[in-house]
């Protein structure tokens, strides 16, 4: 360092400034070239050392670098197949009730929505003052016709007594008999008219056609009702409810009458058990769907007109069941990765069925004996070599 400093100081005294700059640049260039040569030599020596050991262990290194994946052999098990559906709640037998008589002004309404009624119970009373007076007139007419019939019968009896003595002819007896029969017939007509009037009065009362839950009340006191007044009350017969679900044609083929279903009305977490009581007799050609009707027992949480979801039991099937992490999907469909011969990854297309907390049912594509990659499928490529690790049993 001292020599270089002395040399520099000596050169500064002998060389001009331009020549001094050139000399300094030349020294720096030589230093950089020397450092580069040393680095290059170190790299070459390192490569030779590494190259000499890599040839015999390349296969082991490749094996150590293969990814480890967890596999599962699903087998085939009996799994319950379910079909999910949505639909509306309704009364199983919704019975509209209207005015069946000649009508009139409503005097009193005896029930309200939400009430339970029995068959024949009076729901509303219609004014009957005019009809009552007509019935009274008919009752008086019956008394008149009865009196006429008794009089005719008495005259016939006296005529028969006189006819035995020869004072009255056979023609007079026949005439008296006809008068007696006509009077009796008039009495019967009057009674029939009275019964008709009473029946009309009875029809003025609006009655429940069957027992059940009153769903709606559309009439108030003072309202004038008649045959054209429309629906005044609605009754759910016996309080029975149902869910009406639209299902695809393919799902309908898996169901039969009597299958159970779990119904969950919107806004609640409570499940209600129901049964299919009617399958659709026809399929809508536009939507390719049919209406399935599921009966439900009465519960205050089941309100007609509401919305609900259903899980319908479609029986059991024997199929592989995989966790959701094992099933992948892309624009070509659903698939899983299977570890094949020589631990190579193979893509296997599958058709999935119902999804539940237990996993995904595989309808086709697997027999259940394959080694299926449990997870990390998104990071694998078909044909890649892996190290399979069986899933640990719980």
C-alpha positions as CSV (number, residue, x, y, z in Angstrom):
1,X,0.0,0.0,0.0
2,X,2.9,2.4,0.8
3,X,4.6,1.4,-2.4
4,X,1.5,2.2,-4.4
5,X,1.1,5.5,-2.6
6,X,4.7,6.4,-3.3
7,X,4.4,5.4,-6.8
8,X,1.2,7.4,-7.3
9,X,2.8,10.4,-5.7
10,X,5.9,10.0,-7.9
11,X,3.8,9.6,-11.0
12,X,1.8,12.6,-10.1
13,X,4.9,14.6,-10.3
14,X,6.0,13.2,-13.7
15,X,2.6,12.8,-15.6
16,X,0.1,15.2,-16.7
17,X,-3.5,15.1,-15.4
18,X,-4.8,13.4,-18.6
19,X,-2.2,10.8,-18.5
20,X,-2.8,10.3,-14.8
21,X,-6.6,9.5,-15.4
22,X,-5.8,7.0,-18.0
23,X,-3.4,5.2,-15.7
24,X,-5.9,5.0,-12.9
25,X,-8.6,3.6,-15.2
26,X,-6.2,1.0,-16.5
27,X,-5.5,-0.1,-12.9
28,X,-9.2,-0.4,-12.0
29,X,-9.8,-2.5,-15.2
30,X,-7.1,-4.9,-14.3
31,X,-8.4,-5.3,-10.7
32,X,-12.0,-6.1,-12.0
33,X,-10.7,-8.6,-14.5
34,X,-8.7,-10.4,-11.8
35,X,-11.8,-10.6,-9.4
36,X,-13.9,-12.0,-12.3
37,X,-11.3,-14.6,-13.0
38,X,-11.2,-15.7,-9.4
39,X,-15.0,-16.0,-9.2
40,X,-15.2,-18.0,-12.5
41,X,-12.5,-20.4,-11.3
42,X,-14.5,-21.0,-8.1
43,X,-17.7,-21.7,-10.0
44,X,-16.0,-24.2,-12.3
45,X,-14.4,-26.0,-9.4
46,X,-17.8,-26.2,-7.6
47,X,-19.5,-27.5,-10.7
48,X,-16.9,-30.2,-11.1
49,X,-17.2,-31.3,-7.5
50,X,-21.1,-31.4,-7.7
51,X,-21.1,-33.0,-11.1
52,X,-19.0,-35.8,-9.9
53,X,-21.4,-36.9,-7.2
54,X,-24.8,-36.3,-9.0
55,X,-24.7,-39.0,-11.5
56,X,-25.1,-42.0,-9.2
57,X,-27.8,-40.4,-7.0
58,X,-30.1,-38.6,-9.6
59,X,-32.8,-41.3,-9.2
60,X,-32.9,-41.0,-5.4
61,X,-33.1,-37.2,-5.6
62,X,-36.0,-37.4,-8.0
63,X,-37.8,-39.8,-5.7
64,X,-37.2,-37.5,-2.8
65,X,-38.6,-34.5,-4.7
66,X,-41.9,-36.3,-5.7
67,X,-44.9,-34.7,-3.7
68,X,-46.5,-36.7,-1.0
69,X,-50.3,-36.9,-1.3
70,X,-52.9,-38.5,1.0
71,X,-55.1,-41.1,-0.7
72,X,-58.3,-42.9,0.2
73,X,-59.9,-46.1,-1.0
74,X,-63.6,-45.2,-0.7
75,X,-65.1,-48.6,-1.3
76,X,-68.9,-48.8,-1.9
77,X,-71.5,-48.4,0.9
78,X,-75.2,-48.1,1.3
79,X,-76.0,-44.4,1.3
80,X,-79.4,-42.7,1.5
81,X,-80.2,-40.8,-1.6
82,X,-82.1,-37.5,-1.1
83,X,-83.5,-34.9,-3.4
84,X,-83.7,-31.3,-2.4
85,X,-86.6,-29.2,-3.4
86,X,-88.3,-25.9,-2.7
87,X,-92.0,-25.0,-2.9
88,X,-94.9,-23.3,-1.2
89,X,-97.0,-24.3,1.7
90,X,-100.8,-24.7,1.4
91,X,-103.8,-26.4,2.9
92,X,-104.1,-30.0,1.7
93,X,-107.8,-29.5,1.2
94,X,-108.6,-25.8,0.9
95,X,-112.4,-25.4,1.2
96,X,-113.9,-22.1,0.1
97,X,-117.2,-21.2,1.8
98,X,-119.8,-18.8,0.4
99,X,-123.4,-17.9,0.6
100,X,-125.6,-20.8,-0.6
101,X,-129.0,-19.2,-0.1
102,X,-130.7,-16.2,-1.4
103,X,-128.5,-14.1,0.8
104,X,-129.1,-10.8,2.6
105,X,-127.5,-8.6,5.1
106,X,-125.0,-10.2,7.6
107,X,-126.1,-9.6,11.1
108,X,-123.3,-11.4,13.0
109,X,-120.0,-13.2,12.3
110,X,-119.3,-15.8,14.9
111,X,-115.7,-16.9,14.0
112,X,-112.4,-15.4,13.0
113,X,-109.3,-16.6,11.1
114,X,-107.3,-19.1,13.1
115,X,-110.3,-20.6,14.8
116,X,-111.1,-24.3,14.7
117,X,-114.6,-25.1,13.5
118,X,-116.7,-28.3,13.3
119,X,-118.8,-29.6,10.5
120,X,-122.1,-27.7,10.3
121,X,-121.1,-25.0,12.7
122,X,-122.7,-21.6,12.0
123,X,-120.0,-19.1,10.8
124,X,-122.2,-16.1,10.1
125,X,-125.9,-15.2,10.5
126,X,-127.8,-13.4,7.8
127,X,-130.9,-11.3,8.5
128,X,-134.1,-13.3,8.0
129,X,-137.0,-11.1,9.0
130,X,-138.8,-11.3,5.7
131,X,-138.3,-15.1,5.4
132,X,-139.6,-15.5,9.0
133,X,-142.9,-13.7,8.1
134,X,-143.3,-15.8,5.0
135,X,-142.9,-19.0,7.1
136,X,-145.5,-17.7,9.6
137,X,-148.0,-17.1,6.7
138,X,-147.4,-20.7,5.5
139,X,-148.0,-22.1,9.0
140,X,-151.3,-20.2,9.0
141,X,-152.1,-21.6,5.6
142,X,-151.5,-25.1,6.9
143,X,-154.1,-24.6,9.6
144,X,-156.6,-23.5,7.0
145,X,-156.0,-26.5,4.7
146,X,-156.1,-28.8,7.7
147,X,-159.5,-27.4,8.7
148,X,-160.8,-27.8,5.1
149,X,-159.5,-31.4,5.1
150,X,-161.3,-32.2,8.3
151,X,-164.5,-30.6,7.1
152,X,-164.3,-32.5,3.8
153,X,-163.8,-35.8,5.7
154,X,-166.8,-35.1,8.0
155,X,-169.0,-34.3,5.0
156,X,-168.0,-37.6,3.4
157,X,-168.7,-39.5,6.5
158,X,-172.3,-38.0,6.8
159,X,-172.9,-38.6,3.1
160,X,-172.0,-42.3,3.5
161,X,-174.4,-42.6,6.3
162,X,-177.2,-41.1,4.2
163,X,-176.3,-43.2,1.2
164,X,-176.9,-46.3,3.3
165,X,-180.5,-45.1,3.9
166,X,-180.9,-44.2,0.2
167,X,-181.0,-40.4,0.5
168,X,-177.8,-39.7,-1.4
169,X,-176.7,-41.3,-4.7
170,X,-173.4,-43.0,-5.5
171,X,-172.4,-39.9,-7.5
172,X,-172.7,-37.7,-4.5
173,X,-170.4,-40.0,-2.5
174,X,-167.8,-39.9,-5.2
175,X,-168.0,-36.1,-5.3
176,X,-167.5,-35.8,-1.5
177,X,-164.6,-38.2,-1.7
178,X,-162.9,-36.1,-4.3
179,X,-163.4,-33.0,-2.2
180,X,-161.9,-34.8,0.8
181,X,-158.9,-35.9,-1.2
182,X,-158.4,-32.4,-2.7
183,X,-158.4,-30.8,0.8
184,X,-155.9,-33.3,2.1
185,X,-153.6,-32.6,-0.9
186,X,-153.9,-28.9,-0.3
187,X,-152.8,-29.5,3.3
188,X,-149.8,-31.5,2.1
189,X,-148.8,-28.7,-0.4
190,X,-149.0,-26.2,2.4
191,X,-146.7,-28.3,4.6
192,X,-144.2,-28.7,1.8
193,X,-144.2,-25.0,1.2
194,X,-143.5,-24.4,4.9
195,X,-140.7,-26.9,4.9
196,X,-139.2,-25.3,1.9
197,X,-139.4,-21.9,3.6
198,X,-137.7,-23.3,6.7
199,X,-135.0,-24.8,4.6
200,X,-134.4,-21.5,2.9
201,X,-134.1,-19.8,6.3
202,X,-131.6,-22.4,7.3
203,X,-129.6,-21.8,4.2
204,X,-129.3,-18.2,5.2
205,X,-126.9,-19.2,7.9
206,X,-123.3,-19.7,6.5
207,X,-122.1,-23.0,7.9
208,X,-118.8,-24.9,7.9
209,X,-119.0,-27.8,5.3
210,X,-116.3,-29.8,7.3
211,X,-114.3,-29.6,10.4
212,X,-110.9,-27.8,10.2
213,X,-108.9,-24.7,10.6
214,X,-110.4,-21.4,9.5
215,X,-107.8,-19.8,7.2
216,X,-109.6,-16.6,6.1
217,X,-112.6,-14.5,7.0
218,X,-113.8,-12.1,4.2
219,X,-117.1,-10.9,5.6
220,X,-118.2,-8.4,8.2
221,X,-121.5,-7.5,9.9
222,X,-123.6,-5.2,7.8
223,X,-122.3,-6.6,4.5
224,X,-124.9,-7.8,2.0
225,X,-124.1,-11.3,0.6
226,X,-125.6,-13.5,-2.0
227,X,-124.8,-16.2,-4.4
228,X,-122.4,-14.0,-6.3
229,X,-120.5,-12.6,-3.3
230,X,-117.6,-15.0,-3.8
231,X,-115.6,-16.7,-1.0
232,X,-116.5,-15.5,2.5
233,X,-114.5,-18.0,4.5
234,X,-111.7,-20.5,3.7
235,X,-111.2,-23.7,5.7
236,X,-108.3,-26.2,5.8
237,X,-110.1,-29.5,6.2
238,X,-109.0,-31.2,9.4
239,X,-106.2,-28.7,9.6
240,X,-104.0,-30.7,7.3
241,X,-101.3,-28.9,5.4
242,X,-99.0,-29.7,2.5
243,X,-95.9,-28.6,0.6
244,X,-96.2,-28.3,-3.2
245,X,-92.8,-28.8,-4.8
246,X,-91.9,-28.6,-8.5
247,X,-89.4,-31.4,-9.4
248,X,-87.5,-32.2,-12.5
249,X,-88.6,-35.2,-14.6
250,X,-85.4,-37.1,-13.7
251,X,-86.0,-36.7,-10.0
252,X,-89.6,-37.7,-10.2
253,X,-88.5,-41.1,-11.5
254,X,-86.8,-41.8,-8.2
255,X,-89.9,-41.1,-6.0
256,X,-93.1,-42.9,-5.1
257,X,-96.1,-42.1,-2.9
258,X,-95.2,-42.6,0.7
259,X,-91.6,-41.4,0.6
260,X,-90.7,-39.3,3.7
261,X,-89.4,-35.7,3.5
262,X,-88.1,-33.2,6.0
263,X,-89.7,-29.8,5.5
264,X,-88.1,-26.5,6.8
265,X,-90.3,-23.4,6.5
266,X,-88.4,-20.2,5.7
267,X,-87.6,-18.2,8.8
268,X,-87.4,-21.3,11.0
269,X,-84.8,-24.0,11.8
270,X,-87.4,-26.6,12.8
271,X,-87.9,-29.6,10.5
272,X,-91.3,-31.2,10.0
273,X,-91.7,-34.7,8.7
274,X,-94.1,-35.2,5.9
275,X,-95.0,-37.9,3.3
276,X,-95.6,-37.7,-0.4
277,X,-99.3,-38.3,-0.8
278,X,-99.6,-37.4,-4.5
279,X,-97.3,-37.7,-7.5
280,X,-97.9,-35.6,-10.6
281,X,-100.1,-37.4,-13.1
282,X,-98.6,-35.2,-15.9
283,X,-95.4,-33.4,-16.7
284,X,-95.4,-29.8,-17.8
285,X,-94.1,-29.9,-21.4
286,X,-92.6,-26.4,-21.1
287,X,-90.6,-26.8,-17.9
288,X,-90.3,-30.6,-17.8
289,X,-91.3,-30.5,-14.2
290,X,-94.1,-32.0,-12.1
291,X,-95.9,-31.0,-8.9
292,X,-95.2,-33.3,-5.9
293,X,-97.6,-32.8,-2.9
294,X,-96.2,-33.7,0.5
295,X,-98.7,-33.9,3.4
296,X,-98.0,-32.3,6.8
297,X,-99.7,-32.4,10.1
298,X,-100.9,-29.1,11.5
299,X,-98.4,-26.9,13.2
300,X,-98.6,-23.2,14.0
301,X,-95.3,-22.7,12.2
302,X,-96.7,-24.0,8.9
303,X,-98.6,-21.2,7.3
304,X,-100.3,-21.6,4.0
305,X,-98.8,-19.3,1.3
306,X,-95.3,-19.5,2.9
307,X,-92.1,-20.8,1.3
308,X,-90.2,-23.9,2.4
309,X,-87.4,-26.2,1.5
310,X,-87.5,-30.0,1.5
311,X,-85.1,-32.9,1.6
312,X,-87.0,-35.9,0.1
313,X,-85.8,-39.4,0.7
314,X,-85.2,-41.3,-2.5
315,X,-84.2,-44.6,-1.0
316,X,-80.7,-46.1,-0.6
317,X,-78.1,-46.8,-3.2
318,X,-74.7,-48.6,-3.1
319,X,-72.0,-46.2,-4.3
320,X,-68.6,-44.7,-3.3
321,X,-68.8,-41.8,-1.0
322,X,-66.0,-39.2,-1.1
323,X,-65.2,-36.1,0.9
324,X,-65.8,-32.8,-0.9
325,X,-62.0,-32.1,-1.0
326,X,-61.4,-35.1,-3.3
327,X,-63.8,-33.9,-6.0
328,X,-62.6,-31.3,-8.5
329,X,-64.4,-29.6,-11.3
330,X,-63.6,-27.6,-14.4
331,X,-65.3,-26.7,-17.7
332,X,-65.2,-30.4,-18.7
333,X,-67.1,-31.5,-15.6
334,X,-66.4,-33.2,-12.3
335,X,-63.3,-35.4,-11.8
336,X,-61.0,-36.9,-9.2
337,X,-57.3,-37.8,-9.3
338,X,-56.4,-41.4,-9.0
339,X,-53.0,-42.8,-8.2
340,X,-52.4,-45.5,-10.8
341,X,-49.5,-47.8,-11.8
342,X,-46.0,-46.6,-10.9
343,X,-47.7,-43.9,-8.7
344,X,-48.7,-41.8,-11.7
345,X,-51.6,-39.4,-11.3
346,X,-54.6,-40.2,-13.5
347,X,-57.6,-37.9,-14.0
348,X,-60.9,-39.8,-13.7
349,X,-64.1,-38.2,-14.7
350,X,-67.0,-38.9,-12.4
351,X,-70.7,-38.2,-12.1
352,X,-71.7,-36.9,-8.7
353,X,-75.0,-37.4,-6.9
354,X,-76.3,-36.0,-3.6
355,X,-74.2,-33.8,-1.4
356,X,-74.5,-34.2,2.4
357,X,-72.6,-33.7,5.5
358,X,-71.2,-37.2,5.0
359,X,-69.7,-36.4,1.6
360,X,-70.5,-36.6,-2.1
361,X,-72.1,-39.7,-3.6
362,X,-70.3,-40.9,-6.8
363,X,-72.9,-42.2,-9.2
364,X,-70.5,-43.4,-11.9
365,X,-66.8,-43.3,-12.8
366,X,-65.4,-45.1,-9.8
367,X,-65.8,-48.7,-8.5
368,X,-64.6,-47.8,-5.0
369,X,-61.3,-49.8,-5.2
370,X,-59.2,-46.9,-6.7
371,X,-56.6,-44.9,-4.7
372,X,-58.2,-41.5,-4.8
373,X,-56.2,-38.4,-4.0
374,X,-58.0,-37.0,-0.9
375,X,-56.8,-33.4,-1.2
376,X,-54.3,-31.1,-3.0
377,X,-55.7,-32.1,-6.3
378,X,-55.6,-28.6,-7.6
379,X,-51.8,-28.7,-7.3
380,X,-51.3,-31.9,-9.3
381,X,-51.0,-32.6,-13.0
382,X,-52.0,-35.7,-14.8
383,X,-49.1,-38.0,-15.3
384,X,-47.1,-36.6,-12.4
385,X,-45.3,-39.0,-10.0
386,X,-46.4,-38.8,-6.4
387,X,-45.7,-40.6,-3.1
388,X,-49.1,-42.0,-1.9
389,X,-49.8,-41.9,1.8
390,X,-52.9,-43.7,3.0
391,X,-55.3,-41.7,5.1
392,X,-55.0,-42.3,8.8
393,X,-58.1,-43.9,10.3
394,X,-59.8,-42.0,13.1
